[in-house]
Amino acid sequence: MIREKIDEIKKTENQAENKIRESKSEAETIISDAEREAEEIIEKAKEKAGEEVEEEIKKEKERAKKKADEILNNSKKEAREIKEEGEEKLEKAIDEVYKSVIGE
């Protein structure tokens, strides 16, 4: 009778040890899967963030180019106006010099 009880206790202990090993194995699998999933989520987030950053950089470059073109066009316009004004003044100056030399 005592022998049966001891065998029963050993059997229960073995079952408990097996259950503990199975639980540890299952926990390790769950942790491993969770880590892998977390890495995948992080990678996807990095890719998405990278794409968003690239898109924002592209937009900023386009805005900068547009602003640069606008400034260039305005500068060209101002340069033309200054040149035209200079040419008018030059013609007037030439006329004044001519008149003073000729005596008109």
WOHUWO-V688425 format. One record per residue. N is the residue number from 0. RES is the residue in three letters. PSI is psi in radians with two decimals (none if undefined). OMEGA is omega in radians with two decimals (999 if undefined). BURIAL is 1 if it has 9 or more other ideal C-beta (glycine too) atoms within 8 Angstrom, else 0. Layout:
BEGIN
N | RES | PSI | OMEGA | BURIAL
N | RES | PSI | OMEGA | BURIAL
END
This chain:
BEGIN
0 | MET | -0.81 | 3.10 | 0
1 | ILE | -0.70 | 3.13 | 0
2 | ARG | -0.73 | 3.12 | 0
3 | GLU | -0.73 | 3.13 | 0
4 | LYS | -0.72 | 3.11 | 0
5 | ILE | -0.77 | 3.11 | 0
6 | ASP | -0.70 | 3.13 | 0
7 | GLU | -0.73 | 3.11 | 0
8 | ILE | -0.78 | 3.13 | 0
9 | LYS | -0.72 | 3.13 | 0
10 | LYS | -0.75 | 3.13 | 0
11 | THR | -0.71 | 3.09 | 0
12 | GLU | -0.75 | 3.12 | 0
13 | ASN | -0.74 | 3.11 | 0
14 | GLN | -0.72 | 3.13 | 0
15 | ALA | -0.76 | 3.11 | 0
16 | GLU | -0.73 | 3.09 | 0
17 | ASN | -0.75 | 3.14 | 0
18 | LYS | -0.69 | 3.11 | 0
19 | ILE | -0.80 | 3.12 | 0
20 | ARG | -0.78 | 3.12 | 0
21 | GLU | -0.74 | -3.14 | 0
22 | SER | -0.73 | 3.10 | 0
23 | LYS | -0.77 | 3.14 | 0
24 | SER | -0.77 | 3.13 | 0
25 | GLU | -0.72 | 3.12 | 0
26 | ALA | -0.74 | 3.12 | 0
27 | GLU | -0.70 | 3.10 | 0
28 | THR | -0.78 | 3.13 | 0
29 | ILE | -0.79 | 3.13 | 0
30 | ILE | -0.78 | 3.14 | 0
31 | SER | -0.79 | 3.11 | 0
32 | ASP | -0.75 | -3.14 | 0
33 | ALA | -0.72 | 3.11 | 0
34 | GLU | -0.74 | 3.13 | 0
35 | ARG | -0.78 | 3.12 | 0
36 | GLU | -0.70 | 3.12 | 0
37 | ALA | -0.74 | 3.11 | 0
38 | GLU | -0.73 | 3.12 | 0
39 | GLU | -0.75 | 3.12 | 0
40 | ILE | -0.77 | 3.13 | 0
41 | ILE | -0.78 | -3.14 | 0
42 | GLU | -0.76 | 3.11 | 0
43 | LYS | -0.71 | 3.13 | 0
44 | ALA | -0.72 | 3.11 | 0
45 | LYS | -0.78 | 3.13 | 0
46 | GLU | -0.81 | -3.13 | 0
47 | LYS | -0.78 | 3.12 | 0
48 | ALA | -0.73 | 3.11 | 0
49 | GLY | -0.75 | 3.11 | 0
50 | GLU | -0.72 | 3.13 | 0
51 | GLU | -0.71 | 3.12 | 0
52 | VAL | -0.79 | 3.13 | 0
53 | GLU | -0.72 | 3.13 | 0
54 | GLU | -0.72 | 3.13 | 0
55 | GLU | -0.71 | 3.09 | 0
56 | ILE | -0.76 | 3.13 | 0
57 | LYS | -0.79 | 3.13 | 0
58 | LYS | -0.76 | -3.13 | 0
59 | GLU | -0.67 | 3.09 | 0
60 | LYS | -0.73 | 3.12 | 0
61 | GLU | -0.73 | 3.11 | 0
62 | ARG | -0.73 | -3.14 | 0
63 | ALA | -0.73 | 3.13 | 0
64 | LYS | -0.76 | 3.13 | 0
65 | LYS | -0.78 | 3.13 | 0
66 | LYS | -0.73 | 3.12 | 0
67 | ALA | -0.74 | 3.10 | 0
68 | ASP | -0.72 | 3.12 | 0
69 | GLU | -0.80 | 3.12 | 0
70 | ILE | -0.75 | 3.13 | 0
71 | LEU | -0.79 | 3.13 | 0
72 | ASN | -0.75 | 3.10 | 0
73 | ASN | -0.71 | 3.13 | 0
74 | SER | -0.73 | 3.11 | 0
75 | LYS | -0.74 | 3.13 | 0
76 | LYS | -0.82 | 3.12 | 0
77 | GLU | -0.71 | 3.13 | 0
78 | ALA | -0.73 | 3.10 | 0
79 | ARG | -0.79 | -3.13 | 0
80 | GLU | -0.75 | 3.12 | 0
81 | ILE | -0.72 | 3.13 | 0
82 | LYS | -0.80 | 3.14 | 0
83 | GLU | -0.76 | 3.12 | 0
84 | GLU | -0.72 | 3.11 | 0
85 | GLY | -0.71 | 3.13 | 0
86 | GLU | -0.70 | 3.10 | 0
87 | GLU | -0.78 | -3.14 | 0
88 | LYS | -0.64 | 3.11 | 0
89 | LEU | -0.77 | 3.12 | 0
90 | GLU | -0.76 | 3.13 | 0
91 | LYS | -0.74 | -3.14 | 0
92 | ALA | -0.72 | 3.12 | 0
93 | ILE | -0.74 | 3.11 | 0
94 | ASP | -0.74 | -3.13 | 0
95 | GLU | -0.77 | 3.12 | 0
96 | VAL | -0.77 | -3.14 | 0
97 | TYR | -0.81 | -3.12 | 1
98 | LYS | -0.70 | -3.10 | 1
99 | SER | -0.52 | 3.12 | 0
100 | VAL | -0.78 | -3.11 | 0
101 | ILE | -0.57 | 3.13 | 0
102 | GLY | 0.50 | 3.12 | 0
103 | GLU | none | 999 | 0
END
